[in-house]
Amino acid sequence: MATAEQLKALLKSYSEGDEDRFYAVAMQVAAHAARQGHGKLAQELRELIDAAKAKGPSPRGARAPVPVVQPRGELAGLLGVSYPKTRLSDMVLEPSLRTRLDRILLEQRQCEKLLAHGLSPRRKILLVGPPGTGKTLTARALAGELSQPLFAILLDGVITKYMGETAAKLRLVFDALQRTRGVYLFDEFDALGSHRTSPNDVGEIRRVLNSFLQFLEQDESESLIIAATNHPELLDRALFRRFDDVLEYSLPDDALAERMLRSRLALFDTKLVDWKQVVNAARGSSYAEIVRTCEDAAKDAVLSDRSEVTTQAVLDALAARHASRL
């Protein structure tokens, strides 16, 4: 029979209309049945999958909505748009952090009720923490949960060397916030929000930061604004007061690292994995490094026609990831 993780993956891929993923997981279910000695069931599943594929895309998939919101004109160089399917349930989060993100979603989903009582929902969120700890993924998950487009602000298009031009482009971004509801992500936010008293500061940067503070404070749109930085110590202290919530991200502890490893390798046979040894080796790794480690170990298993993942395979993948830091 299918494992709990396989059943969840089947339901998730079906609900999102992702047929390729649905068939891939279904084939894994068939392989799992064969390993359990249910050869007839495995063969029947494979035949059903082959027959379904031969019919082509299902009508349900053909009716999937096509995103139509795309930045145009000058905004095309300032905003990148995507339509994430990520959910918070796809992430391994500290309980306290998950609670605060759930609160943001609750206030966003019931914003009309809050506004009717003169209250404002949380809309301006600052995410701080080391690289690879899930800040950008959180923005994707919030957009996915709210079924809204994710607009990534392209800082290389916003920040220019010409006096006054950067502030003018920021105004365009905040005008877009007002016109088109969505989740707007300012990643690597310290490029905009560095200390106004920095010894390397120039007058133009001070003006840009002052403009951003003014735009942020005056913004009354329905959009969700998310700023993310790996270097909170570089941010001007005035910025923190402008955000409704500041969420701190950190490297996973042993329990969270094991949860992520088990979750990411759940579709493989992991009976041979010494989780304690693997978790010890993963200590100090970011969530992103653990995800890529699991992907590397899984690829090795698939390319070697193996259904199981071993301790050594995961350790080798971890070592390769750690070496790439150098």
Secondary structure as GFF3:
##gff-version 3
##sequence-region A 1 326
A	DSSP	alpha_helix	4	15	.	.	.	ID=ss1
A	DSSP	alpha_helix	19	35	.	.	.	ID=ss2
A	DSSP	alpha_helix	39	54	.	.	.	ID=ss3
A	DSSP	alpha_helix	59	62	.	.	.	ID=ss4
A	DSSP	three_ten_helix	73	77	.	.	.	ID=ss5
A	DSSP	beta_strand	79	82	.	.	.	ID=ss6
A	DSSP	three_ten_helix	88	90	.	.	.	ID=ss7
A	DSSP	alpha_helix	95	109	.	.	.	ID=ss8
A	DSSP	alpha_helix	111	116	.	.	.	ID=ss9
A	DSSP	beta_strand	124	128	.	.	.	ID=ss10
A	DSSP	alpha_helix	135	146	.	.	.	ID=ss11
A	DSSP	beta_strand	150	153	.	.	.	ID=ss12
A	DSSP	alpha_helix	155	158	.	.	.	ID=ss13
A	DSSP	alpha_helix	165	179	.	.	.	ID=ss14
A	DSSP	beta_strand	183	186	.	.	.	ID=ss15
A	DSSP	alpha_helix	190	193	.	.	.	ID=ss16
A	DSSP	alpha_helix	203	218	.	.	.	ID=ss17
A	DSSP	beta_strand	224	229	.	.	.	ID=ss18
A	DSSP	three_ten_helix	232	234	.	.	.	ID=ss19
A	DSSP	alpha_helix	237	242	.	.	.	ID=ss20
A	DSSP	beta_strand	245	248	.	.	.	ID=ss21
A	DSSP	alpha_helix	254	264	.	.	.	ID=ss22
A	DSSP	alpha_helix	275	282	.	.	.	ID=ss23
A	DSSP	alpha_helix	287	303	.	.	.	ID=ss24
A	DSSP	alpha_helix	311	323	.	.	.	ID=ss25
###
